[in-house]
Amino acid sequence: MNIQELDNTYVAHTYARFPVSFVSGHGSILTDENGKDYIDLGTGIAVNTFGLSDPDWKAAVVAQLGKLQHTSNLYYTEPCARLAQMLCERTGMKKVFFSNSGAEANECAIKAARLYSFEKYGEGRSTVVTLKNSFHGRTLATLSATGQDVFHTKFGPFPEGFVYADPTDASDVIRLVKETGACAVMMEMVQGEGGVYPLDKAFVAEVAAYAKENDVLLVIDEVQTGNGRTGSLYAYQQYGITPDIVSTAKGIGGGLPLGATMLGEKLTDVYTPGTHGSTFGGNPVACAGAISILSRIDDALLASVRERSEYIVNALTGAKGVKSVSGMGLMLGILTEKPAKDVIAGCMARGVVVLSAKDKVRLLPALNIPMDELKKAIAILKEVIAE
Ligand SMILES: *Cc1c(COP(=O)(O)O)cnc(C)c1O
């Protein structure tokens, strides 16, 4: 059997995969088993922050692999401590809990919010208000937190304590907080899986102000938007708010599984030994790679992310077959006259990898994609959309 037949026979059928097997990659170029090259505008869904086989990241990972691959969280290791310091110094957050995925980072965020409220107010103040059209993960609790009805069937009973507010109406968020006695509001600054939909600044400011006045925790899911993706280190920094909890994953590990939940001032001491944990969380190899990634997301890099974003937005806005372009930085959604799946298939045939998000074509290129490759890929995308 070839790779695709083996996979179809033995791997659980949770993914509708493209009939392509990738075997290697360098920078923003992916190569399949037939030797065909593709320009990658997907980065494995916002994971390969500096592209494929990124030499600095690889060197950091290989160096750590040569020393120590894992110890468990019973002991101290340097990469974990240094990465936490880096995250806190760059965000103003106070503590970090490390896990291995976005869903786990959000589980930790939800547990932290409920624990804070329980310690301070006792039982009953446990609801988390999330937004309609959100996506927070695939575990039972994060599915429950996800504000899309399609995720709330067949796997019940689901954990209770989540209600869904209109993402365009702050008064709806506030009403639900009051009605349920919620401990937290949780949201993505740009709803990624929901169709690359950025929240309105006035909406976010109004929710944040209400939350602050009422000791309702503000939880920002930066699993997809984080780590330079939207043109700032974290997307919330462009909204002028101070979250209580920030979760991230995807791009922070640069290609290895890593989740991080950052806890602000109020939650500095919320977790105590035994209240939460993870066997792999804070793994030294994943953390060494993440230090290499984060240390390169500086002002110059972020300016070049915004520049590349502007190039794409200008090239596609008003182009033939393009209805609209949404998003921030290098997290962009394109609504096309053709169905997104036809655009994706057309691009794949012509050697460009793009993604979908709901009914849109989604672009999540490497933050350092070379301009000539980006231009070439966008030209092909434009042609496929216009065909
Ligand atoms: C991808 C994603 C998740 C889930 O992350 P996993 O690593 O797949 O568990 C959660 N929230 C958002 C906003 C995401 O984009």
The ligand as an SDF file (V2000), in Angstrom:
LIG
                    3D

 15 15  0  0  0  0  0  0  0  0999 V2000
   -6.7340   25.7820   16.8350 C   0  0  0  0  0  0  0  0  0  0  0  0
   -7.4490   26.5140   17.9140 C   0  0  0  0  0  0  0  0  0  0  0  0
   -7.7280   25.8970   19.1470 C   0  0  0  0  0  0  0  0  0  0  0  0
   -7.4270   24.4360   19.4080 C   0  0  0  0  0  0  0  0  0  0  0  0
   -6.0600   24.1700   19.3780 O   0  0  0  0  0  0  0  0  0  0  0  0
   -5.5270   22.6380   19.3460 P   0  0  0  0  0  0  0  0  0  0  0  0
   -4.0400   22.7860   19.4370 O   0  0  0  0  0  0  0  0  0  0  0  0
   -6.0020   22.0410   18.0700 O   0  0  0  0  0  0  0  0  0  0  0  0
   -6.1120   21.9650   20.5360 O   0  0  0  0  0  0  0  0  0  0  0  0
   -8.3080   26.6600   20.1290 C   0  0  0  0  0  0  0  0  0  0  0  0
   -8.6320   27.9570   19.9360 N   0  0  0  0  0  0  0  0  0  0  0  0
   -8.3880   28.5730   18.7580 C   0  0  0  0  0  0  0  0  0  0  0  0
   -8.7400   30.0090   18.6120 C   0  0  0  0  0  0  0  0  0  0  0  0
   -7.8020   27.8740   17.7000 C   0  0  0  0  0  0  0  0  0  0  0  0
   -7.5950   28.4830   16.5380 O   0  0  0  0  0  0  0  0  0  0  0  0
  1  2  1  0
  2  3  1  0
  2 14  2  0
  3  4  1  0
  3 10  2  0
  4  5  1  0
  5  6  1  0
  6  7  2  0
  6  8  1  0
  6  9  1  0
 10 11  1  0
 11 12  2  0
 12 13  1  0
 12 14  1  0
 14 15  1  0
M  END
$$$$
